């Protein structure tokens, strides 16, 4: 029997009701990222990690867990292969953003051929699909040549401490897929993200005599104008074939105390989207040069730069990598044409793993983080087929 016939037969064994069942169960388990506050019930990944570990154990996987920080464990399961083929990791993050303004975000709902709820597409849907991949392989009695790993990672929505920990301590694989909501596009690349904090230092005086002070907000306006020039220069640089141009954006600003006092400080957090090959050190040097140019033109103002406040690495997997070829071929084997090969819009855990990992998943970033998050069931089913066929083509 041809490999394609075997793959088609196995895809026919995928049970979408089981996937939906796991997905709705996980949506109902709050795992909101605490961001910079203390982890606590509902605002941590522990409960979802325990659920996922139990499901993987039920499937006969060798389950491991590593607490990155208290209440925030990475969890994984390994379907052992014969040891004579490449290993494949199907990975997803356990955390979600919050539900402010989302009245029923933790109440899963199935309607209109969609599953609704926080995490429906970002990205508990992929975690549910991965479980079904293992079920189908197990029930068919297939022994893979290489290991199949499922991983649930903490803190993707903030500092990515989970993927950084996995990159240092494992488990590792030869190839990986992360089912972030890419609208089923195949994404072997994405920009990085580096944040720096610039502080403008002034002299506080009564605002009735502003000429006697140094207005830190006024000083920061010169930085903002310089950042606009910097952004225009970035757009003149050679673009990356998938990621395009780098970007820079003044994102968060704070300054002053009361209206009757000339402000003696102003803080600006700068978001810089980096291309593959650019580093946080490159960004720091560029911003430092920008600050020095402002200071030379406006010497009465003083500035400090600290950070990085966030540091997400860019991703750039070669087009001819076996994982890219496997996913492209999986689209054809699943009965459709391959999705677009493009860059993912946001940052992901992938660059921290230390092995070639691409992004491909159901759902759209337009629904992720919204107050009406959902995933199309048809896309969820297609994504699960893609993951199954990709694993079989690489590790079977």
NUZATI-337590 format. One line per 8 residues: their letters; for each residue y, x, z of N, C-alpha, C. Coordinates in steps of 0.1 Angstrom, whole numbers. Atoms other than C-alpha are relative to their C-alpha. Example, Ala and Ser with C-alpha at 12.3 -4.5 7.8 and 13.67 -1.06 7.14 Angstrom:
BEGIN
as = -12,9,0,-45,123,78,12,9,0 ~ -11,-9,0,-11,137,71,11,-8,8
END
This chain:
BEGIN
xxxxxxxx = -12,8,0,0,0,0,12,9,0 ~ -13,-8,1,35,13,-9,7,-1,14 ~ -8,0,-12,58,23,19,10,-12,0 ~ -9,11,1,83,-3,7,-6,-13,3 ~ 7,12,-4,57,-30,10,-3,-1,15 ~ 2,0,-14,49,-20,45,12,-3,8 ~ -12,3,-6,85,-20,54,4,-14,-1 ~ -3,14,2,90,-54,39,-8,-9,9
xxxxxxxx = 9,7,-9,60,-67,59,5,0,14 ~ -5,-1,-14,74,-54,91,13,-7,2 ~ -12,8,-2,108,-68,85,-2,-15,1 ~ 3,15,-1,92,-102,81,-4,-3,14 ~ 4,3,-14,80,-98,117,11,0,10 ~ -12,0,-9,115,-95,131,2,-15,4 ~ -2,13,-5,121,-125,153,14,-2,5 ~ -15,1,-4,158,-135,154,2,-7,13
xxxxxxxx = -2,7,-13,153,-158,183,-1,9,12 ~ 1,-10,-11,142,-129,205,12,8,1 ~ -12,-8,0,172,-109,194,11,-8,7 ~ -10,9,-5,195,-138,202,-2,-2,15 ~ 3,2,-14,178,-143,236,4,12,8 ~ -4,-13,-7,183,-106,246,15,1,0 ~ -15,-1,1,219,-107,233,7,-10,10 ~ -7,10,-9,229,-139,252,-3,4,15
xxxxxxxx = 3,-5,-14,212,-125,284,10,11,3 ~ -9,-12,-3,233,-93,281,15,-4,1 ~ -14,4,-1,266,-111,274,3,-6,13 ~ -2,6,-13,261,-130,306,0,10,12 ~ -1,-10,-11,258,-98,326,13,8,-2 ~ -12,-7,2,293,-85,331,-1,15,1 ~ 1,-15,0,297,-48,323,13,5,-5 ~ -14,-3,4,335,-45,319,3,14,5
xxxxxxxx = -4,-13,-4,349,-10,319,10,0,11 ~ -10,0,-10,368,-3,351,13,8,-3 ~ -11,-9,4,391,21,332,3,9,12 ~ -4,-10,-10,410,41,358,-2,-5,15 ~ 2,5,-13,400,20,388,-14,3,5 ~ 13,-3,-6,370,23,411,-11,-10,-6 ~ 10,9,5,337,9,396,-4,-9,11 ~ 4,10,-10,326,-23,413,-7,-11,-8
xxxxxxxx = 7,11,7,305,-54,405,9,-7,-10 ~ -7,5,12,315,-68,371,7,11,-8 ~ -7,-11,6,335,-37,364,-7,13,1 ~ 9,-12,1,307,-12,359,-12,-4,-9 ~ 11,2,9,276,-8,338,-14,-1,7 ~ 13,-1,-7,249,-7,365,-9,-11,-2 ~ 9,11,1,236,-42,363,-5,-2,-14 ~ 5,1,14,234,-42,325,-10,12,-2
xxxxxxxx = 9,-11,2,217,-7,326,-13,-4,6 ~ 13,4,-6,191,-21,350,-7,-10,-9 ~ 6,10,9,185,-51,327,-7,7,-12 ~ 5,-7,12,181,-28,297,-12,9,3 ~ 12,-9,-4,158,-4,315,-12,-9,2 ~ 11,9,-2,136,-34,325,-6,-4,-13 ~ 5,4,13,134,-46,289,-8,11,-7 ~ 7,-11,6,125,-11,277,-13,3,7
xxxxxxxx = 13,-2,-7,99,-7,304,-10,-11,-4 ~ 9,11,4,84,-41,294,-6,3,-14 ~ 5,-4,13,80,-26,259,-9,12,0 ~ 8,-11,-1,61,3,272,7,14,-3 ~ -7,-12,2,88,29,267,0,9,13 ~ -3,-9,-12,92,60,290,15,-1,3 ~ -14,3,-4,124,50,308,6,11,9 ~ -7,-9,-8,149,74,322,14,-5,3
xxxxxxxx = -13,4,-4,182,69,340,7,12,6 ~ -8,-11,-6,210,93,349,14,-6,4 ~ -13,5,-5,240,82,370,11,10,-3 ~ -10,-9,4,270,98,354,11,0,12 ~ -7,2,-13,292,85,383,-5,-12,7 ~ 6,11,-8,284,60,410,2,-13,-7 ~ 0,14,6,275,26,395,1,1,-15 ~ -2,-1,15,277,40,359,-11,9,-5
xxxxxxxx = 11,-9,5,243,52,347,-2,-2,-15 ~ 6,0,14,232,62,312,-15,-4,2 ~ 14,4,-1,198,47,306,-7,2,-14 ~ 7,-2,13,172,54,279,-15,-3,1 ~ 14,2,1,137,47,267,-5,7,-12 ~ 6,-8,10,114,68,246,-14,-6,-4 ~ 13,3,6,86,56,223,-5,13,-6 ~ 5,-13,4,66,88,220,-7,-1,-13
xxxxxxxx = 7,-2,12,55,99,186,-11,11,1 ~ 11,-10,0,28,124,176,6,14,1 ~ -6,-13,-2,53,152,177,1,9,-12 ~ 0,-8,12,51,163,141,10,-6,-10 ~ -10,5,8,82,145,128,13,-1,7 ~ -13,0,-7,119,141,135,1,-12,9 ~ -3,11,-9,131,120,164,13,-7,-4 ~ -11,8,3,156,92,160,5,-7,12
xxxxxxxx = -6,8,-11,180,77,185,8,-12,-5 ~ -8,12,2,194,42,184,8,-2,12 ~ -8,0,-12,223,42,207,11,-10,0 ~ -11,9,-1,249,18,220,6,1,14 ~ -6,-1,-13,274,16,248,-2,-13,8 ~ 2,11,-9,269,-7,278,12,-7,4 ~ -12,6,-5,305,-13,287,7,-8,-11 ~ -9,8,9,329,-38,272,14,1,6
xxxxxxxx = -13,2,-5,366,-44,275,0,-12,9 ~ -1,11,-9,379,-71,299,0,-13,-6 ~ -1,14,5,382,-108,296,13,-7,3 ~ -13,7,-2,418,-114,304,4,-9,-11 ~ -3,10,10,428,-145,286,-11,-6,-8 ~ 13,4,7,392,-151,275,-8,-8,10 ~ 5,9,-11,382,-181,296,-15,0,1 ~ 14,1,-1,346,-182,287,-7,12,-6
xxxxxxxx = 5,-12,6,340,-146,277,-14,4,5 ~ 13,-4,-5,310,-142,299,-11,-11,-1 ~ 9,11,2,294,-175,289,-4,0,-15 ~ 5,-1,14,273,-168,257,-1,-14,-6 ~ 1,13,7,274,-196,231,-5,3,-14 ~ 5,-1,14,254,-200,199,4,-12,-7 ~ -5,11,8,271,-221,173,4,5,-14 ~ -5,-3,13,279,-221,136,-6,13,-5
xxxxxxxx = 7,-12,5,253,-194,129,6,13,6 ~ -7,-11,-7,272,-171,153,-4,0,15 ~ 2,-2,-14,267,-157,188,14,4,5 ~ -14,-3,-6,300,-158,209,-1,5,14 ~ -2,-5,-13,310,-140,240,4,15,0 ~ -4,-13,-1,323,-107,253,-12,10,-2 ~ 10,-9,4,302,-79,238,-9,-5,-11 ~ 9,5,11,287,-101,211,-1,10,-12
xxxxxxxx = 1,-10,10,296,-75,185,4,14,4 ~ -4,-13,-5,309,-47,206,-5,3,14 ~ 10,0,10,282,-39,211,-14,-3,5 ~ 13,4,-6,254,-57,229,-9,-6,-10 ~ 9,4,11,242,-71,196,-9,11,-5 ~ 8,-11,5,230,-37,185,-10,4,10 ~ 10,-3,-11,213,-31,219,-11,-10,-1 ~ 11,10,1,194,-63,214,-8,2,-13
xxxxxxxx = 7,-3,12,185,-54,178,-10,12,2 ~ 9,-12,-2,171,-20,190,-13,-4,7 ~ 12,5,-7,147,-38,214,-10,-6,-10 ~ 8,6,10,134,-58,185,-7,10,-9 ~ 6,-10,8,128,-27,164,-12,6,7 ~ 11,-5,-7,106,-13,191,-12,-10,1 ~ 11,11,-1,87,-47,195,-8,0,-13 ~ 7,1,13,79,-48,158,-9,12,-2
xxxxxxxx = 8,-12,2,67,-12,157,-12,0,9 ~ 10,0,-10,47,-16,189,-11,-10,-4 ~ 9,10,3,31,-49,178,-8,3,-12 ~ 8,-3,12,21,-35,144,-9,12,3 ~ 9,-11,-3,3,-6,162,4,13,-8 ~ -4,-12,8,23,20,143,3,12,10 ~ -3,-12,-8,23,55,158,9,9,-9 ~ -10,-8,8,54,74,146,-3,14,1
xxxxxxxx = 1,-15,-1,54,111,138,9,5,10 ~ -10,-5,-9,86,116,158,3,-11,10 ~ -3,9,-10,99,100,189,11,-10,-4 ~ -11,9,2,121,69,188,6,-2,14 ~ -7,1,-12,148,68,215,10,-12,0 ~ -10,9,-2,169,39,227,9,5,11 ~ -9,-5,-11,200,48,248,11,-10,2 ~ -12,8,-4,226,27,266,9,9,8
xxxxxxxx = -9,-10,-4,257,47,273,12,-6,7 ~ -11,5,-7,285,42,298,14,5,-6 ~ -14,-5,1,323,44,294,5,3,-15 ~ -5,-2,13,327,43,256,14,-5,-2 ~ -13,7,2,358,21,259,11,8,7 ~ -11,-7,-7,377,47,280,-1,15,-3 ~ 0,-15,1,370,85,285,-14,5,-6 ~ 13,-4,6,334,85,270,-7,10,9
xxxxxxxx = 7,-9,-9,320,102,301,-15,-1,-2 ~ 14,2,2,286,88,292,-6,8,-11 ~ 5,-8,11,282,104,258,2,15,2 ~ -2,-14,-3,297,136,270,-11,5,9 ~ 11,-4,-8,270,137,297,-13,1,-7 ~ 12,-1,7,243,129,273,0,12,-9 ~ 0,-12,8,254,157,250,-3,13,8 ~ 3,-11,-9,251,181,280,-14,0,5
xxxxxxxx = 12,1,-8,220,168,297,-12,-7,-8 ~ 10,7,7,201,147,271,-2,-14,5 ~ 10,-5,10,180,131,260,7,2,-14 ~ -5,-3,13,185,144,225,-9,-4,-11 ~ 9,3,12,172,136,190,4,8,-12 ~ -4,-7,12,173,150,155,11,-8,-7 ~ -9,9,7,192,120,141,3,-12,9 ~ -4,12,-8,211,90,155,7,-10,-8
xxxxxxxx = -8,11,6,226,56,146,6,-7,12 ~ -7,8,-10,252,38,167,5,-13,-8 ~ -2,13,7,255,1,158,14,-6,4 ~ -14,5,-2,293,-2,164,3,-10,-11 ~ -3,10,10,308,-32,145,8,6,-12 ~ -6,-6,12,314,-16,111,0,-9,-11 ~ 2,10,11,310,-48,91,-10,4,-10 ~ 11,-5,8,278,-32,79,3,11,-10
xxxxxxxx = -3,-12,8,296,-3,63,-7,12,6 ~ 6,-12,-4,279,31,65,11,10,3 ~ -11,-8,-4,302,54,84,-5,13,6 ~ 4,-13,-5,293,91,86,12,8,5 ~ -12,-7,-4,329,100,96,9,-9,7 ~ -12,7,-5,358,89,117,10,10,6 ~ -10,-8,-6,390,103,131,-2,2,15 ~ -1,-2,-14,394,118,165,12,-6,6
xxxxxxxx = -12,5,-7,419,108,191,4,9,11 ~ -5,-9,-11,440,131,213,13,-6,5 ~ -12,5,-7,466,119,238,7,10,8 ~ -8,-9,-9,494,139,254,11,-8,6 ~ -11,6,-7,520,130,279,12,9,0 ~ -13,-8,0,556,142,273,9,-7,10 ~ -9,5,-10,580,139,302,14,6,-2 ~ -14,-4,2,618,140,297,6,1,14
xxxxxxxx = -5,-2,-13,636,154,328,16,-1,-1 ~ -14,2,1,672,143,335,6,2,14 ~ -8,-1,-12,698,141,363,5,-14,4 ~ -3,14,-4,702,108,382,14,0,6 ~ -13,3,-6,738,96,389,2,-15,-1 ~ -4,14,1,755,62,393,3,-3,-15 ~ -2,3,14,755,45,359,14,-3,-4 ~ -15,2,3,793,38,362,6,13,-5
xxxxxxxx = -5,-13,5,798,76,355,-12,8,-7 ~ 12,-6,6,769,84,331,2,15,-5 ~ -3,-13,5,787,115,318,-3,11,10 ~ 3,-10,-10,780,133,351,-15,2,2 ~ 15,-1,-1,742,129,347,-6,5,-13 ~ 7,-3,13,716,137,321,-11,-12,-1 ~ 8,12,2,699,105,308,-13,4,-7 ~ 13,-4,5,662,112,304,-5,-9,-11
xxxxxxxx = 4,9,10,657,81,283,7,4,-13 ~ -7,-5,11,683,94,259,-7,12,-6 ~ 7,-12,4,665,127,258,-13,-4,-8 ~ 13,4,7,632,109,249,3,-6,-14 ~ -2,5,14,648,92,219,0,11,-10 ~ 0,-11,10,652,126,203,-15,4,-3 ~ 14,-2,2,615,131,208,-6,-10,-9 ~ 5,11,8,607,97,193,4,2,-15
xxxxxxxx = -4,-2,14,628,105,162,-7,12,-6 ~ 7,-12,5,611,139,159,-15,-4,-3 ~ 13,4,3,577,122,161,-1,-8,-13 ~ 0,7,13,587,99,132,0,10,-12 ~ 0,-10,11,594,130,111,-14,7,-1 ~ 14,-6,-1,561,145,123,-10,-8,-7 ~ 10,10,6,542,114,112,2,1,-15 ~ -2,-1,15,558,116,77,-5,13,-6
xxxxxxxx = 5,-12,4,548,152,75,-16,0,-1 ~ 14,2,0,512,143,83,-5,-7,-12 ~ 4,8,12,511,119,54,2,8,-13 ~ -1,-9,11,520,148,31,-11,10,-1 ~ 11,-10,0,490,169,41,-12,-5,-9 ~ 12,3,8,457,170,22,-8,-10,8 ~ 8,10,-8,437,139,32,-15,4,0 ~ 15,-1,-1,401,139,43,-6,-10,-10
xxxxxxxx = 5,10,10,379,122,16,-4,-13,5 ~ 3,13,-6,368,95,40,10,-5,10 ~ -9,3,-11,392,96,69,15,-2,-4 ~ -13,1,4,424,99,49,9,10,8 ~ -10,-9,-6,455,113,67,-1,-2,16 ~ -3,1,-15,461,121,104,11,-10,3 ~ -10,9,-4,483,98,123,6,4,14 ~ -6,-2,-14,507,100,153,9,-12,3
xxxxxxxx = -7,12,-4,521,72,173,5,1,15 ~ -4,2,-14,543,69,205,-5,-13,5 ~ 7,12,-4,522,45,224,4,-7,13 ~ -3,5,-14,532,41,261,12,7,5 ~ -12,-6,-5,566,47,276,5,-6,13 ~ -5,4,-12,580,45,311,13,8,4 ~ -11,-8,-3,614,55,324,10,-8,9 ~ -11,7,-8,642,48,349,-6,-7,13
xxxxxxxx = 4,7,-12,642,30,382,8,-13,2 ~ -8,12,-1,671,5,385,11,1,-11 ~ -10,0,11,698,-5,360,13,7,3 ~ -12,-6,-3,726,10,379,-1,15,3 ~ 2,-14,-1,712,45,379,-4,7,-13 ~ 4,-8,11,711,70,351,-14,6,2 ~ 14,-4,-3,673,77,347,-1,15,-1 ~ 2,-14,-1,662,112,357,-14,3,-6
xxxxxxxx = 12,-3,6,628,108,341,-4,-10,-10 ~ 6,9,10,610,92,311,-13,6,-5 ~ 13,-5,4,574,95,302,-5,-7,-13 ~ 5,5,12,559,90,268,-14,5,-3 ~ 14,-4,4,522,90,259,-1,-1,-15 ~ 1,-1,14,515,101,224,-14,-1,-5 ~ 13,2,6,485,90,204,-1,8,-13 ~ 2,-8,12,474,115,177,-14,-1,-5
xxxxxxxx = 13,2,6,445,106,154,-2,12,-9 ~ 3,-12,6,429,138,142,-10,-1,-11 ~ 10,-1,11,409,147,111,-11,9,4 ~ 10,-10,-2,376,165,111,6,14,-3 ~ -6,-14,1,385,202,116,12,2,9 ~ -11,-2,-9,415,195,138,-5,-1,15 ~ 4,0,-14,413,202,175,12,-4,9 ~ -10,4,-9,432,192,206,10,12,2
xxxxxxxx = -9,-12,0,446,228,207,10,0,-11 ~ -9,2,12,460,222,172,11,-10,3 ~ -10,11,-3,477,190,184,10,5,10 ~ -9,-5,-11,491,207,215,10,9,-6 ~ -9,-9,6,506,235,194,11,-7,-8 ~ -10,8,8,522,210,170,10,-7,8 ~ -10,7,-8,537,189,197,9,9,8 ~ -8,-9,-7,549,219,216,11,5,-9
xxxxxxxx = -11,-4,9,567,231,185,10,-11,-3 ~ -9,11,2,582,197,180,10,-1,12 ~ -9,1,-12,595,197,216,10,12,0 ~ -9,-11,0,609,232,212,11,-2,-11 ~ -11,3,10,628,221,180,10,-10,5 ~ -9,9,-6,643,192,199,9,7,10 ~ -7,-7,-11,653,214,228,10,10,-6 ~ -10,-10,6,670,240,205,12,-8,-6
xxxxxxxx = -11,8,6,690,212,189,8,-8,11 ~ -7,8,-11,698,193,222,-4,8,13 ~ 4,-8,-11,697,220,249,3,-6,14 ~ -2,6,-13,709,197,277,-12,-7,5 ~ 12,8,-4,675,180,277,-11,10,3 ~ 11,-8,-4,644,194,293,-13,-9,-1 ~ 12,7,2,608,184,286,-12,7,5 ~ 13,-5,-4,573,189,299,-11,-7,-8
xxxxxxxx = 11,7,7,540,182,281,-13,3,8 ~ 12,-2,-8,507,177,299,-11,-8,-8 ~ 11,7,7,472,165,288,-11,10,-4 ~ 0,13,6,452,157,270,-4,-11,10 ~ 3,12,-8,451,122,285,-13,-6,-5 ~ 12,4,6,423,114,261,-4,10,-11 ~ 4,-10,10,402,136,238,-13,-5,-6 ~ 12,5,8,378,119,213,-1,9,-12
xxxxxxxx = 2,-9,11,363,143,188,-1,-8,-13 ~ 3,7,13,363,134,151,-14,2,-4 ~ 14,0,4,330,128,133,0,3,-15 ~ 1,-3,14,320,142,99,-14,5,-3 ~ 14,-3,4,283,140,88,-1,2,-15 ~ 1,-2,14,275,154,54,-7,-12,-7 ~ 5,11,8,268,128,27,-15,1,-3 ~ 14,-2,3,234,144,20,-9,2,12
xxxxxxxx = 8,-1,-12,223,143,56,-12,-10,-1 ~ 11,9,0,188,127,60,3,-14,6 ~ -2,13,-6,202,100,83,9,-8,-9 ~ -8,8,10,228,90,57,-9,-6,-11 ~ 9,4,11,202,89,30,-10,-11,5 ~ 9,10,-5,178,69,52,7,-14,1 ~ -7,13,-2,204,42,60,3,-6,-14 ~ -3,5,14,215,39,23,-13,-6,-6
xxxxxxxx = 12,5,6,179,35,12,-5,-12,8 ~ 4,12,-7,173,10,40,6,-12,-5 ~ -7,12,5,199,-13,26,-8,-5,-13 ~ 8,4,13,180,-13,-8,-13,-6,4 ~ 13,5,-4,147,-18,9,1,-13,7 ~ -2,13,-7,161,-47,29,4,-11,-9 ~ -3,10,10,169,-65,-3,14,-1,-4 ~ -14,0,4,205,-57,-7,6,13,-5
xxxxxxxx = -6,-13,4,229,-31,-20,5,7,13 ~ -4,-8,-11,240,-3,3,15,-4,3 ~ -14,3,-4,272,-10,23,9,12,-4 ~ -9,-10,4,303,10,16,-2,12,9 ~ 0,-12,-7,302,46,27,15,4,3 ~ -14,-2,-3,335,51,45,1,5,14 ~ -2,-5,-13,351,62,77,1,-12,10 ~ -2,10,-10,349,41,109,14,1,5
xxxxxxxx = -14,0,-3,383,30,120,3,6,14 ~ -2,-5,-13,379,38,157,-7,12,3 ~ 8,-11,-4,365,66,177,-13,-5,6 ~ 13,5,-6,329,65,190,-6,12,8 ~ 8,-10,-8,303,84,212,-6,10,-9 ~ 9,-8,9,287,100,181,3,15,0 ~ -2,-15,1,305,134,180,-5,7,13 ~ 3,-6,-12,295,141,216,-15,3,1
xxxxxxxx = 15,-1,-2,257,138,211,-5,14,-4 ~ 5,-13,4,253,172,193,-10,0,-11 ~ 9,1,12,231,159,164,6,-10,-9 ~ -6,9,10,239,140,132,-2,-15,4 ~ 0,14,-4,248,104,141,10,-7,-8 ~ -10,8,8,264,78,119,1,-14,7 ~ -4,13,-5,279,44,126,-3,-11,-10 ~ 3,11,9,266,12,111,-5,-12,8
xxxxxxxx = 4,11,-8,265,-22,127,6,-13,-5 ~ -4,13,3,270,-59,125,13,-3,7 ~ -12,3,-6,303,-75,133,12,8,-5 ~ -12,-6,5,339,-65,127,9,4,12 ~ -10,-4,-11,366,-47,148,10,-11,1 ~ -10,11,-1,387,-78,140,-5,-10,12 ~ 5,9,-11,364,-97,165,-1,8,13 ~ 1,-8,-12,359,-68,189,13,-1,8
xxxxxxxx = -11,0,-10,382,-69,220,9,-13,-2 ~ -8,12,1,395,-104,209,-4,-10,10 ~ 4,11,-9,394,-136,229,-8,-10,-7 ~ 10,9,7,370,-151,203,-10,9,-6 ~ 10,-10,5,344,-123,200,-13,-7,-5 ~ 13,6,5,313,-132,179,-6,10,-10 ~ 7,-7,11,287,-118,156,-7,-10,-8 ~ 8,9,9,272,-135,126,-15,3,2
xxxxxxxx = 14,-2,-2,235,-141,131,-6,7,-12 ~ 5,-6,12,228,-132,95,2,15,0 ~ -3,-15,0,245,-98,99,-8,7,11 ~ 8,-6,-11,227,-92,132,-15,2,-5 ~ 13,-1,6,194,-98,114,-1,11,-10 ~ 0,-11,10,203,-75,85,1,13,7 ~ -1,-12,-7,214,-48,109,-13,5,6 ~ 12,-4,-6,181,-49,127,-10,4,-10
xxxxxxxx = 9,-5,11,162,-46,94,4,14,-4 ~ -4,-13,4,183,-16,85,-4,10,10 ~ 4,-10,-11,176,1,119,-15,2,-1 ~ 15,-2,0,138,-6,116,-4,8,-12 ~ 4,-8,12,135,7,80,5,14,1 ~ -5,-13,-2,157,37,88,-9,8,9 ~ 9,-6,-9,134,46,117,-13,3,-7 ~ 13,-2,6,103,42,97,1,10,-11
xxxx = -1,-10,10,116,63,68,1,14,5 ~ -2,-13,-5,125,91,90,-11,5,9 ~ 10,-4,-10,99,91,118,-14,-4,-2 ~ 13,5,2,69,73,105,-9,9,-9
END
